[in-house]
Amino acid sequence: MTNTTGGAQPEIQVVSPVQGAAVGTTTIEDAVVAKIAGIAARDVSGVHALGGGAARMVGAIRDVLNTTDLSQGISVAVGEAQITVDVTIVAEYPVSLQKVADDVRAAIHRDMVELVGVGAVEVNVTIDDVHVPSDDEDTDEAPTA
C-alpha cells in the first residue's frame, strides 16, 4: 500500500463525455480520495478515532492547532480500475467490532461511488484499539496527594 503522504502516485482520471458539454478529463488526487474516505469513516457510529497510537498523538497536536488531518489513519492505493483503502480505527466500547468494521466499509464504498465515481473499491479495516469512556474520566481527574 502506498501512503497518501509519500511519493508520486497515480491519480484517478475520469473521462465523461456529456452531450453538448466540453470534453476533457477530471483528475482526482490520492489525497482527495483519502480525505473523502476519512470523512466517511469518522461519520460511522461506533468509531471513536482514526489511526494508530502515534498517528492519534500527532492528530491531537494538530487538533489543538486547529489543523485536523481528515485523512489520518487512511492509506489509499489507486489503480487503473480500482481503489484500495486501508483504514485504522479506534472503536467505542461496547459496540460490535464486526458491525463497526462493516459500517465503515459500507460508508467508504458509498462515498467512493457517489463522490469519486469509482465502483471497484476494496476497504480493509484494522481496529487498533477500543475506547472506554471511563478512560477519559481517569485522565481528567487530578491526582490526589
C-alpha positions in Angstrom: 0.0 0.0 0.0 1.2 3.5 -0.7 0.7 6.1 1.9 -1.2 9.2 0.9 1.7 11.5 2.0 4.6 9.8 0.3 5.9 9.7 -3.2 4.4 10.0 -6.7 1.1 8.2 -7.0 -1.2 7.6 -9.9 -4.3 9.7 -9.8 -7.8 8.8 -10.8 -8.8 10.1 -14.3 -12.4 10.0 -15.3 -13.4 10.8 -18.8 -17.1 11.6 -19.0 -18.4 13.0 -22.3 -21.7 14.7 -21.7 -23.9 15.6 -24.6 -23.4 19.3 -25.5 -20.7 19.8 -22.9 -16.9 20.4 -23.3 -14.9 17.2 -23.4 -11.9 16.7 -21.1 -10.6 14.7 -18.2 -11.0 15.0 -14.5 -8.1 14.1 -12.3 -8.7 13.3 -8.6 -5.6 13.3 -6.4 -5.0 10.4 -4.0 -5.0 12.9 -1.1 -8.6 13.9 -2.0 -9.6 10.2 -2.1 -8.1 9.7 1.3 -9.8 12.7 2.8 -13.2 11.5 1.5 -12.6 8.1 3.0 -11.6 9.7 6.3 -14.7 11.8 6.5 -16.9 8.8 5.7 -15.2 6.7 8.4 -15.4 9.4 11.1 -19.2 9.7 10.5 -19.8 6.0 11.3 -21.5 5.4 14.7 -19.1 3.4 16.9 -15.9 5.0 15.5 -14.1 7.0 18.2 -11.0 8.0 16.2 -8.9 7.1 13.2 -5.3 6.0 13.2 -2.9 4.1 15.4 -1.3 5.3 18.6 1.4 7.5 17.0 -1.0 9.0 14.4 -3.5 9.8 17.1 -0.8 11.5 19.2 0.2 13.7 16.2 -3.5 14.2 15.5 -4.2 15.5 19.0 -1.4 18.1 18.5 -2.9 19.1 15.1 -6.4 19.4 16.7 -5.0 21.8 19.3 -3.5 23.9 16.4 -6.9 23.7 14.6 -5.3 21.8 11.6 -7.1 18.5 11.8 -5.9 15.9 9.3 -9.1 14.3 7.9 -7.1 11.6 6.2 -5.4 10.4 9.4 -5.4 6.7 9.6 -6.2 6.3 5.9 -4.0 4.9 3.3 -5.1 4.6 -0.4 -3.8 2.9 -3.5 -5.3 3.9 -6.8 -5.1 1.6 -9.7 -6.4 1.8 -13.2 -9.8 0.4 -12.4 -9.9 0.0 -8.6 -9.2 1.9 -5.3 -7.9 0.1 -2.3 -8.5 1.9 1.1 -6.8 0.8 4.3 -8.3 2.4 7.4 -7.2 2.1 11.0 -9.9 2.9 13.6 -10.5 3.0 17.4 -13.9 1.7 18.2 -16.2 2.8 21.0 -16.9 0.3 23.8 -19.2 -1.6 23.9 -20.0 -1.9 20.2 -19.9 -4.9 17.9 -16.5 -4.6 16.3 -17.5 -6.5 13.2 -20.6 -4.3 12.8 -18.5 -1.1 13.1 -16.0 -2.5 10.5 -18.8 -3.4 8.1 -20.4 0.0 8.5 -17.0 1.7 7.8 -16.6 -0.4 4.7 -20.1 0.5 3.5 -19.7 4.2 4.2 -16.4 4.5 2.4 -17.6 2.4 -0.5 -20.8 4.5 -0.8 -18.8 7.8 -0.8 -16.3 6.4 -3.4 -19.1 5.5 -5.7 -21.1 8.8 -5.2 -18.3 11.3 -4.9 -15.4 9.8 -6.8 -17.3 7.8 -9.4 -15.4 4.5 -8.9 -17.3 1.4 -8.1 -14.5 -1.1 -7.6 -13.4 -0.3 -4.1 -11.6 -2.6 -1.6 -11.8 -1.4 2.0 -9.6 -3.1 4.6 -10.4 -2.1 8.2 -7.9 -2.5 11.1 -9.3 -2.0 14.6 -6.3 -0.7 16.6 -7.9 -0.1 20.0 -11.2 0.2 21.9 -12.1 3.4 23.6 -13.6 3.0 27.0 -15.4 6.2 28.2 -14.0 5.7 31.7 -10.5 6.3 30.2 -11.5 9.9 29.6 -12.7 10.4 33.2 -9.4 9.0 34.6 -7.3 11.4 32.6 -9.4 14.4 33.6 -9.1 13.9 37.3 -6.2 15.5 39.2 -4.0 13.2 41.2 -4.6 13.4 45.0 -1.6 14.0 47.2 
